[in-house]
Amino acid sequence: MGSRSDVKERKSLWHLVIGFLVSAVVLAITAFLTPGLAISSVWALLIAAAVIGILDYLIERVTGFDASPFGRGILGFVISAAIIYLTGVIVPGVTVTFWGAIIASLVIGIINMIIPGKRVI
């Protein structure tokens, strides 16, 4: 029988996996709805979702600033767009224009307002 810490770690890991999958779905929807953002394969989608999550985490750890599109006003919106644009530069199979990153940040912000709970990207 597992201890409480084992159960908590498994639950935490499960939440992380679910959050990652939800982020990937939101990114796929965003790519579908956004001109100037294209993702060529499922692998590129999964890698892009991971890169966005890692960049968001690093920015939050270094600056203490949450980079959600509508969570912190215009600065959060701009940082979110920059993360999306940088992901297009880093991840093969993801192409994003400047305006595509701006529109994608807006779309993700709207999706975050619709989906209940913690922000998804």
ROSEFI-631018 format. One line per field, with one value per atom (N, C-alpha, C): residue in one letter; x, y, z; atom name; residue number from 1. Coordinates in steps of 0.02 Angstrom, whole numbers, m for minus. Layout:
N
res	[a  ...]
c1	[X  ...]
c2	[Y  ...]
c3	[Z  ...]
atom	[CA  ...]
n	[NUM  ...]
This chain:
121
res	[m  m  m  g  g  g  s  s  s  r  r  r  s  s  s  d  d  d  v  v  v  k  k  k  e  e  e  r  r  r  k  k  k  s  s  s  l  l  l  w  w  w  h  h  h  l  l  l  v  v  v  i  i  i  g  g  g  f  f  f  l  l  l  v  v  v  s  s  s  a  a  a  v  v  v  v  v  v  l  l  l  a  a  a  i  i  i  t  t  t  a  a  a  f  f  f  l  l  l  t  t  t  p  p  p  g  g  g  l  l  l  a  a  a  i  i  i  s  s  s  s  s  s  v  v  v  w  w  w  a  a  a  l  l  l  l  l  l  i  i  i  a  a  a  a  a  a  a  a  a  v  v  v  i  i  i  g  g  g  i  i  i  l  l  l  d  d  d  y  y  y  l  l  l  i  i  i  e  e  e  r  r  r  v  v  v  t  t  t  g  g  g  f  f  f  d  d  d  a  a  a  s  s  s  p  p  p  f  f  f  g  g  g  r  r  r  g  g  g  i  i  i  l  l  l  g  g  g  f  f  f  v  v  v  i  i  i  s  s  s  a  a  a  a  a  a  i  i  i  i  i  i  y  y  y  l  l  l  t  t  t  g  g  g  v  v  v  i  i  i  v  v  v  p  p  p  g  g  g  v  v  v  t  t  t  v  v  v  t  t  t  f  f  f  w  w  w  g  g  g  a  a  a  i  i  i  i  i  i  a  a  a  s  s  s  l  l  l  v  v  v  i  i  i  g  g  g  i  i  i  i  i  i  n  n  n  m  m  m  i  i  i  i  i  i  p  p  p  g  g  g  k  k  k  r  r  r  v  v  v  i  i  i]
c1	[42  0  44  27  68  57  107  102  66  51  17  58  124  166  168  166  163  99  44  m21  m21  5  7  51  109  153  120  85  50  m6  m42  m96  m67  m10  22  46  75  97  38  m16  m77  m103  m105  m127  m81  m16  32  19  8  m5  m70  m122  m187  m180  m145  m134  m96  m46  m7  m52  m92  m136  m188  m216  m264  m229  m168  m131  m118  m102  m92  m156  m213  m277  m293  m281  m293  m248  m186  m139  m162  m188  m213  m274  m319  m377  m355  m307  m280  m249  m210  m179  m232  m286  m340  m374  m383  m420  m378  m312  m268  m232  m245  m204  m133  m84  m15  16  m21  5  m13  38  27  71  42  78  71  128  128  113  122  111  93  71  54  117  173  236  257  251  267  220  156  108  128  145  164  228  277  339  326  285  269  233  187  152  202  249  300  346  366  410  374  311  273  267  253  249  314  369  436  454  443  459  417  353  309  333  351  376  440  487  550  540  497  484  452  406  374  423  468  518  569  591  643  614  556  528  472  443  385  322  325  270  235  170  129  115  135  130  66  10  m53  m78  m111  m131  m174  m222  m265  m254  m210  m199  m162  m121  m80  m84  m140  m148  m106  m88  m53  16  51  117  113  64  54  36  m4  m23  38  81  141  190  199  244  218  153  123  134  125  138  211  256  328  345  314  326  303  245  218  264  286  331  397  425  489  481  423  410  413  386  390  461  505  575  611  593  628  606  541  513  504  539  528  456  425  356  305  329  284  306  260  274  225  253  211  239  194  213  205  229  221  147  107  35  1  26  m2  8  67  80  34  22  m24  m95  m118  m186  m191  m140  m141  m144  m108  m110  m181  m213  m282  m329  m322  m365  m354  m292  m277  m307  m302  m332  m407  m440  m513  m529  m491  m503  m491  m440  m428  m486  m519  m577  m637  m643  m700  m693  m632  m621  m614  m656  m652  m587  m567  m507  m446  m389  m325  m314  m278  m264  m231  m242  m218  m152  m137  m72  m44]
c2	[m59  0  62  112  172  221  259  311  372  418  479  518  521  558  526  460  425  442  442  457  530  574  645  655  621  628  601  545  517  564  592  639  701  725  783  769  711  692  686  657  650  719  767  835  868  855  883  855  790  759  785  788  814  887  927  997  1004  962  963  945  893  873  926  957  1012  1070  1086  1139  1123  1060  1040  1047  1028  1035  1109  1150  1222  1251  1229  1252  1230  1169  1144  1186  1200  1242  1311  1338  1404  1406  1354  1351  1346  1310  1304  1371  1409  1472  1532  1525  1583  1584  1636  1644  1665  1637  1653  1607  1555  1504  1436  1397  1331  1280  1222  1167  1108  1079  1030  958  942  872  869  810  800  806  781  786  858  897  969  1003  983  1010  994  931  911  945  950  984  1059  1089  1160  1173  1129  1136  1131  1085  1078  1140  1165  1224  1285  1294  1350  1344  1284  1273  1287  1265  1275  1349  1383  1455  1495  1478  1512  1501  1439  1422  1461  1462  1497  1572  1601  1673  1687  1643  1653  1644  1595  1584  1640  1665  1717  1786  1802  1869  1871  1813  1812  1837  1842  1870  1815  1809  1760  1786  1748  1771  1750  1752  1735  1796  1783  1839  1892  1872  1922  1926  1885  1884  1945  1975  2032  2092  2099  2157  2153  2212  2216  2183  2188  2158  2081  2051  1979  1958  1999  1985  1986  2036  2043  1986  1969  1914  1848  1837  1777  1773  1828  1830  1816  1843  1832  1758  1726  1655  1614  1631  1595  1605  1667  1681  1644  1645  1610  1535  1508  1437  1421  1465  1455  1456  1493  1495  1431  1406  1350  1282  1274  1208  1198  1148  1132  1108  1129  1109  1159  1211  1264  1328  1358  1422  1473  1530  1583  1650  1693  1761  1806  1867  1915  1924  1937  1947  1882  1826  1762  1752  1773  1767  1812  1873  1920  1891  1867  1840  1776  1733  1672  1688  1739  1759  1781  1817  1837  1777  1731  1671  1629  1620  1581  1616  1681  1718  1709  1709  1698  1627  1578  1508  1501  1534  1531  1560  1610  1638  1591  1552  1507  1444  1414  1351  1366  1334  1346  1318  1345  1320  1361  1332  1365  1376  1427  1441  1380  1372  1311  1320  1379  1391  1454]
c3	[0  0  0  m39  m46  11  25  76  47  91  69  19  29  m17  m86  m89  m154  m191  m155  m185  m209  m169  m187  m249  m253  m310  m373  m368  m427  m450  m401  m418  m451  m425  m453  m524  m536  m602  m649  m626  m666  m687  m640  m656  m707  m702  m749  m819  m824  m890  m920  m879  m904  m926  m886  m904  m969  m979  m1041  m1100  m1094  m1148  m1164  m1113  m1124  m1160  m1139  m1172  m1246  m1260  m1330  m1371  m1342  m1377  m1389  m1338  m1346  m1400  m1402  m1453  m1523  m1528  m1593  m1615  m1570  m1586  m1607  m1569  m1585  m1654  m1671  m1738  m1793  m1779  m1827  m1839  m1786  m1790  m1810  m1806  m1813  m1881  m1920  m1981  m1959  m1991  m1973  m1922  m1901  m1855  m1885  m1901  m1930  m1895  m1881  m1850  m1896  m1917  m1970  m1949  m1885  m1864  m1790  m1770  m1699  m1656  m1681  m1643  m1634  m1687  m1682  m1632  m1632  m1585  m1513  m1500  m1431  m1409  m1454  m1436  m1424  m1466  m1458  m1391  m1373  m1308  m1251  m1257  m1204  m1202  m1259  m1261  m1232  m1250  m1223  m1147  m1123  m1051  m1015  m1045  m1015  m1015  m1071  m1075  m1025  m1021  m973  m902  m886  m819  m804  m851  m840  m830  m870  m863  m794  m774  m710  m652  m657  m604  m600  m657  m658  m639  m667  m656  m604  m589  m545  m580  m645  m685  m723  m713  m748  m818  m869  m938  m972  m937  m970  m1009  m1066  m1109  m1075  m1034  m1003  m928  m901  m829  m803  m844  m820  m867  m901  m944  m1007  m1032  m1096  m1093  m1037  m1031  m1035  m1002  m1006  m1077  m1110  m1179  m1224  m1217  m1258  m1244  m1181  m1164  m1191  m1187  m1215  m1291  m1325  m1397  m1413  m1372  m1382  m1372  m1322  m1310  m1370  m1397  m1455  m1515  m1526  m1582  m1575  m1515  m1502  m1511  m1494  m1505  m1579  m1620  m1693  m1719  m1686  m1706  m1683  m1624  m1594  m1622  m1631  m1647  m1722  m1750  m1821  m1831  m1885  m1899  m1873  m1838  m1815  m1850  m1887  m1919  m1891  m1873  m1846  m1867  m1890  m1908  m1847  m1852  m1797  m1781  m1832  m1821  m1800  m1824  m1802  m1727  m1701  m1630  m1590  m1615  m1581  m1579  m1637  m1640  m1598  m1600  m1560  m1486  m1464  m1394  m1375  m1419  m1408  m1404  m1451  m1452  m1389  m1369  m1308  m1247  m1245  m1189  m1185  m1243  m1245  m1223  m1247  m1226  m1151  m1124  m1052  m1012  m1040  m1005  m1008  m1061  m1070  m1028  m1028  m992  m918  m877  m805  m774  m719  m684  m701  m689  m701  m776  m793  m863  m895  m960  m993  m1029  m1051  m1083  m1053]
atom	[N  CA  C  N  CA  C  N  CA  C  N  CA  C  N  CA  C  N  CA  C  N  CA  C  N  CA  C  N  CA  C  N  CA  C  N  CA  C  N  CA  C  N  CA  C  N  CA  C  N  CA  C  N  CA  C  N  CA  C  N  CA  C  N  CA  C  N  CA  C  N  CA  C  N  CA  C  N  CA  C  N  CA  C  N  CA  C  N  CA  C  N  CA  C  N  CA  C  N  CA  C  N  CA  C  N  CA  C  N  CA  C  N  CA  C  N  CA  C  N  CA  C  N  CA  C  N  CA  C  N  CA  C  N  CA  C  N  CA  C  N  CA  C  N  CA  C  N  CA  C  N  CA  C  N  CA  C  N  CA  C  N  CA  C  N  CA  C  N  CA  C  N  CA  C  N  CA  C  N  CA  C  N  CA  C  N  CA  C  N  CA  C  N  CA  C  N  CA  C  N  CA  C  N  CA  C  N  CA  C  N  CA  C  N  CA  C  N  CA  C  N  CA  C  N  CA  C  N  CA  C  N  CA  C  N  CA  C  N  CA  C  N  CA  C  N  CA  C  N  CA  C  N  CA  C  N  CA  C  N  CA  C  N  CA  C  N  CA  C  N  CA  C  N  CA  C  N  CA  C  N  CA  C  N  CA  C  N  CA  C  N  CA  C  N  CA  C  N  CA  C  N  CA  C  N  CA  C  N  CA  C  N  CA  C  N  CA  C  N  CA  C  N  CA  C  N  CA  C  N  CA  C  N  CA  C  N  CA  C  N  CA  C  N  CA  C  N  CA  C  N  CA  C  N  CA  C  N  CA  C  N  CA  C  N  CA  C  N  CA  C  N  CA  C  N  CA  C  N  CA  C  N  CA  C  N  CA  C  N  CA  C  N  CA  C  N  CA  C  N  CA  C  N  CA  C  N  CA  C  N  CA  C  N  CA  C  N  CA  C  N  CA  C]
n	[1  1  1  2  2  2  3  3  3  4  4  4  5  5  5  6  6  6  7  7  7  8  8  8  9  9  9  10  10  10  11  11  11  12  12  12  13  13  13  14  14  14  15  15  15  16  16  16  17  17  17  18  18  18  19  19  19  20  20  20  21  21  21  22  22  22  23  23  23  24  24  24  25  25  25  26  26  26  27  27  27  28  28  28  29  29  29  30  30  30  31  31  31  32  32  32  33  33  33  34  34  34  35  35  35  36  36  36  37  37  37  38  38  38  39  39  39  40  40  40  41  41  41  42  42  42  43  43  43  44  44  44  45  45  45  46  46  46  47  47  47  48  48  48  49  49  49  50  50  50  51  51  51  52  52  52  53  53  53  54  54  54  55  55  55  56  56  56  57  57  57  58  58  58  59  59  59  60  60  60  61  61  61  62  62  62  63  63  63  64  64  64  65  65  65  66  66  66  67  67  67  68  68  68  69  69  69  70  70  70  71  71  71  72  72  72  73  73  73  74  74  74  75  75  75  76  76  76  77  77  77  78  78  78  79  79  79  80  80  80  81  81  81  82  82  82  83  83  83  84  84  84  85  85  85  86  86  86  87  87  87  88  88  88  89  89  89  90  90  90  91  91  91  92  92  92  93  93  93  94  94  94  95  95  95  96  96  96  97  97  97  98  98  98  99  99  99  100  100  100  101  101  101  102  102  102  103  103  103  104  104  104  105  105  105  106  106  106  107  107  107  108  108  108  109  109  109  110  110  110  111  111  111  112  112  112  113  113  113  114  114  114  115  115  115  116  116  116  117  117  117  118  118  118  119  119  119  120  120  120  121  121  121]
